Structures are given as structure tokens and as C-alpha cells.
Amino acid sequence: MKQHNPTGAANRPATHAPTATTQFETAIYAKVTWRLLPFLFICYVAAYLDRVNVGFAKLQMLSDLKFSESVYGLGAGIFFIGYFVFEVPSNILLHRVGARVWISRIMVTWALVSAASLFVTTPAAFYTMRFLLGVAEAGFFPGIVLYLTYWYPSTRRGRINALFMIGIPIAGVLGGPLSGWIMQAFNGVHGLSNWQWLFLLEAVPSAVLGIVTLFVLPNGIRAASWLDEQQKRLLEDNIARDEHAGAEASLKSIVSNGRVWRLAAIYFCCMMGLYGVSFYLPTLIKTTGVKNALDIGLLTAIPYAVAIVSMILVARSSDRRNERRWHLAMASVAAAAGLYASTFYTGNLLLVMITLSVGTAGVLSMMPVFWTYPSSVLTGTAAAAGIAMINSIGNLAGFVSPSIIGWMKDVTHSTNAGLIVVAAALCVGAVLALTQRASSASASPSLPASGQRRA
């Protein structure tokens, strides 16, 4: 199969001398951002909502189906096994066939699987549907991270990644009240329980957006009809210059490179925190004495709203100072401190909300800074495989984190022990972040080259 060349930059020699940012260039990137980011952002909100709405479904599903906390934790986490297995091949296929068709396929498929989860009646069926949802969604997040590297050079990726990844807290801000309202308003309608309606209704936006993707998302700079030739050449030259500082690498060199594995370990620690929060935030709020589903949904929006501000400020600071290590480490320490502190105030709603807001903001602020690293080290097919590998290994924490919390809750009848384990993992992530080279991601040395880049 002919490899997809989204930018066309590899067909021209790179310009090696850096150029000052001009008003013309700034206007072009603003145009690209307004054309791409709002749509990609909405897609990510839909994706993340379908992935974690099981945390709200849990409030009623466990009692309806007589599931234990361990069954829930394993089912919530098994999503990431399917995600892990199919992540790398999915991202390579996206790079080869183009983002438009492949992202559309991912979104429509996961919408169908998510909606079908309403038919779950046994633990085995729950595990199966969560696994299939992971298979369906595999490649979406790293695919978008890769897609953004077709448009933006490394010096712009911190803030662009932040704008895209704000989809996670926005999904919490919008999805929490929406999920709570569905759980409260639809219970028993047409003989379906509220959690069944939750899976069905929240799958609809993903299916619609998947179809729209086919018509609005260009595969790359060359395919963007809303750019003129001068604008395309400027964008392509910036990408070519940026890629000259990196290198194409073989899959073997990626797998054997210690730095890639260190990045995967850091991301694993970050994901321990993210999915500990995502799958258990409604439960943690409920333990303070809040019973009404809509009230729980409204309260879950608060930590995510705080995280939106934090993500933007941290990413801007990281880009402005051209520094990644300490921003990443400090965000991880803040996340660990917030989650650990929350275990001391389980009966106090105000203090739980404050500590969980700090923890959630810290976890989510790690992500846009972290993703400046792999996208600056790898290019082309190597970037497709490397980004997917880091993301898939890191997301195995999505299996480990809820499984540990669920098991520990069955054993200790409290989520505190599980949260302490998650906080410890985040501290390990901070230490690993500081072992990264002191240079910024944008100046990171490349992996060993494996030959001429193919067009």
C-alpha cells in the first residue's frame, strides 16, 4: 500500500535556517487552529465521554446487575487491554490511508459498541463489551496527536496539545451534569434502566461526528482547500525544517530505545492518576453523602473546570520558557498531593472537592506538556508507531488503576487505599520526568536514523 504523505514536505529540501515568526505566519496558524481544533476537540469530548461514562453507570448498574466493586474495576479497566493490542496497528494504518477515513471509522465503530453496552447482563458480557470498546477506539487519541504533527512544528505543540486535550476536562464539565440528568430523568423509560439510557444516548454524538468527519477533515496540508498555495508552502516548510531536527526510525529502533520506554513509563504513571479520577470521581463524591445523581453530576464538573484553567496556564508556561521537565514533574507532584490529601476528608464535601480539584488539575496538566516529547523525537511512520506505542503502554494504567481501586474497596470497604497507590505512582512519574534530559522537547536529540525517508 502506498504510504500517505500528508504534508508533501518530504518532497522538497528542508530549509535549515530558522525564521522569525511573522504576522503572516501567525495569521496562518490561527486560521489552521480555528479550522481544525474546534472539530477535533468536539470529537475528543465525545470519545472521552463514551469511554468513562461507565463511572456514572456504576451508580445504578452495580445494584441492578449484582456486580461487585472488583467486577466493575476489572470491567472498567479491560477496555485498555483491547486498546493496547490494537493501538500501534491502528496508528500505522491512519498514517498510511489518511486521517479522514480512519478517524471516521474509529468514531462510528466505538459509537455502535458503546450503545450496545446497554444489553449487558452478566460480568462476562460486561468484560466483552468493554474490551470491544477498547478495540474500536484504539488509535483515536494518538492518531490525533500524530495528525497535529502534520500541521504544527514542535515549538507550537505544547499549546496546541493543550487546546485539544482540554477535551478531557470539558467532557467532565459537560458530561457530568448530562450523565447525572440522564440517570435521573430516564430511569424506567420504555422499560430501560437509567444506565442503559446513558450508554445509548451518549453514543449518538460520536456516530454523527464520525460521519461528519468524512466531509470536513482534510488529510493534511495539501488537502486543505481553504489554504492557498503560499500558505501551504509556508506550513510545509516549517514542518520540513522541524523534521530535519528529528529522524525517521525503524520500528526495531523504537522498541529498543530506552528513552521511548522511559516516556511510556512516565505516561503510565500519569494515566494511573487520570483513570483513577475518571472512573471513581462520582463514587468519591457520593461517599461524602451526596445521593442525587444530578447533584453528583454537577459536582463532578468542578474539578474538571479547575483543570481547564490549569492545563492552559501550565502549557503556556512550558512553551514560553521552552522547558518541559520541571513543568511535568511539578504537575505530577500536585496531582499526587491532591489525591492523597483527599483520603483524609472523605466525610467533608468541601475539602474533598478542593483536594480532588487539585489532583485532577495536576493530572490533566501533565498531558499537553508530556506529548511535546515523543512528537518532537520521531517523524513519519516512526512517529505513528512510537506515539501509539507510548500511548498504548501508558494506557495499560487504565486497566491497572480501576482494578486496584475496585479490589481494594472490596477488601477495605474504602477507596482510600487505592487512591494512595495512585498517588504513589504519580510521585514515581515525577521522579522519572526529572530523569529526562534537561533540554526542552523541541531540542531533543533524535533516535538513530534508519535510512532515507520515503515519500
Secondary structure, DSSP 8 states (H G I E B T S, - for coil): -----SS-GGGS----S-----HHHHHHHHHHHHHHHHHHHHHHHHHHHHHHTHHHHHHHHHHHHT--HHHHHHHHHHHHHHHHHHHHHHHHHHHHH-HHHHHHHHHHHHHHHHHHGGG--SHHHHHHHHHHHHHHHTTHHHHHHHHHHTT--GGGHHHHHHHHHTHHHHHHHHHHHHHHHHHHHSTTGGG--HHHHHHHHTTHHHHHHHHHHHHH--SSGGG-TTS-HHHHHHHHHHHHHHHHTSB---HHHHHT-HHHHHHHHHHHHHHHHHHHHHHHHHHHHHTTT---HHHHHHHHHHHHHHHHHHHHHHHHHHHHHT--HHHHHHHHHHHHHHHHHHTT-TT-HHHHHHHHHHHHHHHHHHHHHHTTTHHHHB-HHHHHHHHHHHHHHHTTHHHHHHHHHHHHHHHHSSSHHHHHHHHHHHHHHHHHHHTS-SS-GGG-------S----
